[in-house]
């Protein structure tokens, strides 16, 4: 399964500064993991979406690609890839839901971003403190 072009999706209308800060925090976490996760391609695509707020409507399509890779990782019991994909899936679900779609993911999706980031950090040897630092907004 291939990643879709972000520009092929309708422009998203987001509801304010919360979404912008969430996107920045997600991008910071993905940058923290860049070069350390086994699947650099999904990391790059999810990060690109995080910083391209008006294309968050593509989140569901990107989720489908990441989910297919996640299922393959589960079948081979690749715990590090499973941790990476689980974290990225939560990010994509939260971003997509901010577009107020007709087919949202569970409303608790944003809750799983930080626990997923901590689990991934532990799996790839990044200190948990670095995750917390990445989550601190640079601007309120």
KEDOTI-308441 format. One record per residue (C-alpha): residue number from 1; residue in three letters; x, y, z; chain. Coordinates in pm, 1 decimal, always signed. Layout:
// residues N
nr=NUM	rest=ALA	x=X	y=Y	z=Z	kette=A
...
//
This chain:
// residues 140
nr=1	rest=UNK	x=+0.0	y=+0.0	z=+0.0	kette=A
nr=2	rest=UNK	x=+137.8	y=+339.9	z=-98.9	kette=A
nr=3	rest=UNK	x=+108.1	y=+674.4	z=+74.8	kette=A
nr=4	rest=UNK	x=-130.9	y=+913.9	z=-98.5	kette=A
nr=5	rest=UNK	x=-40.3	y=+1264.7	z=-211.6	kette=A
nr=6	rest=UNK	x=-152.9	y=+1510.6	z=+56.7	kette=A
nr=7	rest=UNK	x=-262.9	y=+1766.6	z=-200.0	kette=A
nr=8	rest=UNK	x=-526.7	y=+1529.0	z=-334.9	kette=A
nr=9	rest=UNK	x=-745.6	y=+1573.9	z=-26.0	kette=A
nr=10	rest=UNK	x=-983.6	y=+1859.3	z=+53.3	kette=A
nr=11	rest=UNK	x=-844.1	y=+2143.9	z=+259.9	kette=A
nr=12	rest=UNK	x=-931.4	y=+2098.8	z=+625.8	kette=A
nr=13	rest=UNK	x=-1098.8	y=+2365.4	z=+834.7	kette=A
nr=14	rest=UNK	x=-952.4	y=+2333.3	z=+1182.9	kette=A
nr=15	rest=UNK	x=-1107.4	y=+2483.9	z=+1489.5	kette=A
nr=16	rest=UNK	x=-838.9	y=+2700.8	z=+1643.5	kette=A
nr=17	rest=UNK	x=-509.6	y=+2713.5	z=+1828.6	kette=A
nr=18	rest=UNK	x=-548.2	y=+2374.7	z=+1998.6	kette=A
nr=19	rest=UNK	x=-511.9	y=+2191.1	z=+1666.6	kette=A
nr=20	rest=UNK	x=-208.6	y=+2401.2	z=+1571.5	kette=A
nr=21	rest=UNK	x=-35.6	y=+2321.7	z=+1902.8	kette=A
nr=22	rest=UNK	x=-125.8	y=+1953.5	z=+1877.0	kette=A
nr=23	rest=UNK	x=+29.2	y=+1944.1	z=+1529.2	kette=A
nr=24	rest=UNK	x=+346.1	y=+2110.0	z=+1656.9	kette=A
nr=25	rest=UNK	x=+372.7	y=+1864.4	z=+1948.1	kette=A
nr=26	rest=UNK	x=+319.3	y=+1564.7	z=+1720.1	kette=A
nr=27	rest=UNK	x=+579.9	y=+1697.9	z=+1476.6	kette=A
nr=28	rest=UNK	x=+827.0	y=+1744.7	z=+1765.1	kette=A
nr=29	rest=UNK	x=+776.3	y=+1385.4	z=+1876.5	kette=A
nr=30	rest=UNK	x=+818.3	y=+1251.5	z=+1523.5	kette=A
nr=31	rest=UNK	x=+1136.3	y=+1458.2	z=+1486.1	kette=A
nr=32	rest=UNK	x=+1264.3	y=+1310.8	z=+1813.9	kette=A
nr=33	rest=UNK	x=+1217.2	y=+961.5	z=+1669.6	kette=A
nr=34	rest=UNK	x=+1351.7	y=+1048.0	z=+1323.1	kette=A
nr=35	rest=UNK	x=+1648.1	y=+831.0	z=+1228.9	kette=A
nr=36	rest=UNK	x=+1587.0	y=+598.8	z=+1523.9	kette=A
nr=37	rest=UNK	x=+1270.3	y=+416.2	z=+1417.6	kette=A
nr=38	rest=UNK	x=+1279.1	y=+117.4	z=+1182.9	kette=A
nr=39	rest=UNK	x=+1033.2	y=+265.6	z=+931.3	kette=A
nr=40	rest=UNK	x=+1165.0	y=+606.5	z=+829.6	kette=A
nr=41	rest=UNK	x=+902.4	y=+636.6	z=+555.9	kette=A
nr=42	rest=UNK	x=+598.6	y=+633.1	z=+785.4	kette=A
nr=43	rest=UNK	x=+774.5	y=+867.5	z=+1027.9	kette=A
nr=44	rest=UNK	x=+836.2	y=+1115.8	z=+745.8	kette=A
nr=45	rest=UNK	x=+482.3	y=+1098.9	z=+605.9	kette=A
nr=46	rest=UNK	x=+313.5	y=+1140.5	z=+943.0	kette=A
nr=47	rest=UNK	x=+547.2	y=+1429.2	z=+1027.8	kette=A
nr=48	rest=UNK	x=+472.3	y=+1598.0	z=+694.0	kette=A
nr=49	rest=UNK	x=+101.0	y=+1574.4	z=+767.8	kette=A
nr=50	rest=UNK	x=+146.5	y=+1707.6	z=+1121.9	kette=A
nr=51	rest=UNK	x=+298.4	y=+2030.2	z=+990.4	kette=A
nr=52	rest=UNK	x=+49.7	y=+2063.3	z=+702.4	kette=A
nr=53	rest=UNK	x=-262.9	y=+2134.9	z=+902.9	kette=A
nr=54	rest=UNK	x=-485.3	y=+2216.1	z=+608.4	kette=A
nr=55	rest=UNK	x=-431.2	y=+1861.9	z=+477.0	kette=A
nr=56	rest=UNK	x=-529.7	y=+1673.9	z=+793.0	kette=A
nr=57	rest=UNK	x=-827.6	y=+1535.8	z=+602.1	kette=A
nr=58	rest=UNK	x=-569.5	y=+1294.1	z=+453.9	kette=A
nr=59	rest=UNK	x=-519.2	y=+1143.7	z=+799.8	kette=A
nr=60	rest=UNK	x=-754.1	y=+851.8	z=+745.5	kette=A
nr=61	rest=UNK	x=-584.3	y=+750.0	z=+420.1	kette=A
nr=62	rest=UNK	x=-240.2	y=+768.4	z=+583.0	kette=A
nr=63	rest=UNK	x=-376.8	y=+572.8	z=+878.4	kette=A
nr=64	rest=UNK	x=-481.7	y=+294.5	z=+639.7	kette=A
nr=65	rest=UNK	x=-125.6	y=+265.5	z=+507.4	kette=A
nr=66	rest=UNK	x=+29.2	y=+265.9	z=+855.2	kette=A
nr=67	rest=UNK	x=-231.4	y=+14.9	z=+977.8	kette=A
nr=68	rest=UNK	x=-145.4	y=-228.4	z=+698.3	kette=A
nr=69	rest=UNK	x=+220.4	y=-210.0	z=+802.0	kette=A
nr=70	rest=UNK	x=+119.5	y=-246.3	z=+1165.8	kette=A
nr=71	rest=UNK	x=-70.7	y=-567.5	z=+1094.0	kette=A
nr=72	rest=UNK	x=+232.7	y=-707.7	z=+910.9	kette=A
nr=73	rest=UNK	x=+456.5	y=-615.6	z=+1208.1	kette=A
nr=74	rest=UNK	x=+214.3	y=-785.0	z=+1446.7	kette=A
nr=75	rest=UNK	x=+222.0	y=-1103.2	z=+1241.1	kette=A
nr=76	rest=UNK	x=+602.3	y=-1117.3	z=+1266.4	kette=A
nr=77	rest=UNK	x=+600.9	y=-1007.1	z=+1632.1	kette=A
nr=78	rest=UNK	x=+824.5	y=-706.9	z=+1555.1	kette=A
nr=79	rest=UNK	x=+769.1	y=-519.3	z=+1881.0	kette=A
nr=80	rest=UNK	x=+962.7	y=-206.4	z=+1783.4	kette=A
nr=81	rest=UNK	x=+770.1	y=-160.9	z=+1459.2	kette=A
nr=82	rest=UNK	x=+446.3	y=-231.2	z=+1645.4	kette=A
nr=83	rest=UNK	x=+530.9	y=+44.8	z=+1893.9	kette=A
nr=84	rest=UNK	x=+617.1	y=+285.2	z=+1612.1	kette=A
nr=85	rest=UNK	x=+299.9	y=+216.4	z=+1417.1	kette=A
nr=86	rest=UNK	x=+76.0	y=+228.3	z=+1722.7	kette=A
nr=87	rest=UNK	x=+210.9	y=+572.2	z=+1810.5	kette=A
nr=88	rest=UNK	x=+176.1	y=+696.4	z=+1452.3	kette=A
nr=89	rest=UNK	x=-176.6	y=+558.4	z=+1425.2	kette=A
nr=90	rest=UNK	x=-282.0	y=+756.4	z=+1734.3	kette=A
nr=91	rest=UNK	x=-131.9	y=+1072.1	z=+1585.7	kette=A
nr=92	rest=UNK	x=-313.0	y=+1022.1	z=+1256.5	kette=A
nr=93	rest=UNK	x=-643.1	y=+947.7	z=+1427.2	kette=A
nr=94	rest=UNK	x=-620.6	y=+1261.5	z=+1639.5	kette=A
nr=95	rest=UNK	x=-529.0	y=+1482.6	z=+1343.6	kette=A
nr=96	rest=UNK	x=-805.3	y=+1340.3	z=+1125.6	kette=A
nr=97	rest=UNK	x=-1064.6	y=+1386.1	z=+1398.9	kette=A
nr=98	rest=UNK	x=-977.6	y=+1757.1	z=+1419.4	kette=A
nr=99	rest=UNK	x=-1124.9	y=+1799.1	z=+1070.7	kette=A
nr=100	rest=UNK	x=-1471.2	y=+1710.8	z=+1208.0	kette=A
nr=101	rest=UNK	x=-1520.0	y=+1424.3	z=+962.1	kette=A
nr=102	rest=UNK	x=-1837.4	y=+1221.6	z=+913.7	kette=A
nr=103	rest=UNK	x=-1640.1	y=+906.1	z=+1000.4	kette=A
nr=104	rest=UNK	x=-1422.3	y=+999.2	z=+1300.7	kette=A
nr=105	rest=UNK	x=-1198.3	y=+764.6	z=+1491.5	kette=A
nr=106	rest=UNK	x=-1263.0	y=+716.0	z=+1863.5	kette=A
nr=107	rest=UNK	x=-1269.8	y=+1047.6	z=+2045.3	kette=A
nr=108	rest=UNK	x=-999.0	y=+930.2	z=+2287.7	kette=A
nr=109	rest=UNK	x=-735.4	y=+907.3	z=+2013.7	kette=A
nr=110	rest=UNK	x=-537.4	y=+1211.0	z=+2136.9	kette=A
nr=111	rest=UNK	x=-507.0	y=+1047.6	z=+2479.2	kette=A
nr=112	rest=UNK	x=-297.0	y=+763.7	z=+2333.3	kette=A
nr=113	rest=UNK	x=-34.5	y=+987.1	z=+2171.8	kette=A
nr=114	rest=UNK	x=+180.1	y=+1042.7	z=+2482.2	kette=A
nr=115	rest=UNK	x=+162.6	y=+684.1	z=+2616.0	kette=A
nr=116	rest=UNK	x=+245.0	y=+563.6	z=+2264.7	kette=A
nr=117	rest=UNK	x=+538.4	y=+804.1	z=+2240.7	kette=A
nr=118	rest=UNK	x=+671.4	y=+687.8	z=+2576.1	kette=A
nr=119	rest=UNK	x=+638.3	y=+322.2	z=+2475.1	kette=A
nr=120	rest=UNK	x=+818.1	y=+386.8	z=+2147.2	kette=A
nr=121	rest=UNK	x=+1091.2	y=+587.2	z=+2319.9	kette=A
nr=122	rest=UNK	x=+1155.4	y=+299.2	z=+2558.2	kette=A
nr=123	rest=UNK	x=+1159.5	y=+50.8	z=+2269.1	kette=A
nr=124	rest=UNK	x=+1426.7	y=+245.8	z=+2078.1	kette=A
nr=125	rest=UNK	x=+1633.3	y=+364.8	z=+2373.9	kette=A
nr=126	rest=UNK	x=+1531.0	y=+730.3	z=+2398.5	kette=A
nr=127	rest=UNK	x=+1496.1	y=+866.3	z=+2754.0	kette=A
nr=128	rest=UNK	x=+1136.4	y=+934.4	z=+2857.4	kette=A
nr=129	rest=UNK	x=+1246.4	y=+1284.1	z=+2962.2	kette=A
nr=130	rest=UNK	x=+1314.9	y=+1361.2	z=+2595.6	kette=A
nr=131	rest=UNK	x=+951.6	y=+1278.1	z=+2513.6	kette=A
nr=132	rest=UNK	x=+831.2	y=+1513.4	z=+2784.6	kette=A
nr=133	rest=UNK	x=+1060.9	y=+1789.0	z=+2660.1	kette=A
nr=134	rest=UNK	x=+932.4	y=+1742.9	z=+2304.8	kette=A
nr=135	rest=UNK	x=+575.0	y=+1782.7	z=+2430.2	kette=A
nr=136	rest=UNK	x=+634.3	y=+2117.3	z=+2597.3	kette=A
nr=137	rest=UNK	x=+497.7	y=+2391.5	z=+2371.2	kette=A
nr=138	rest=UNK	x=+751.6	y=+2645.0	z=+2252.6	kette=A
nr=139	rest=UNK	x=+476.6	y=+2909.1	z=+2238.0	kette=A
nr=140	rest=UNK	x=+144.6	y=+2912.7	z=+2418.6	kette=A
//
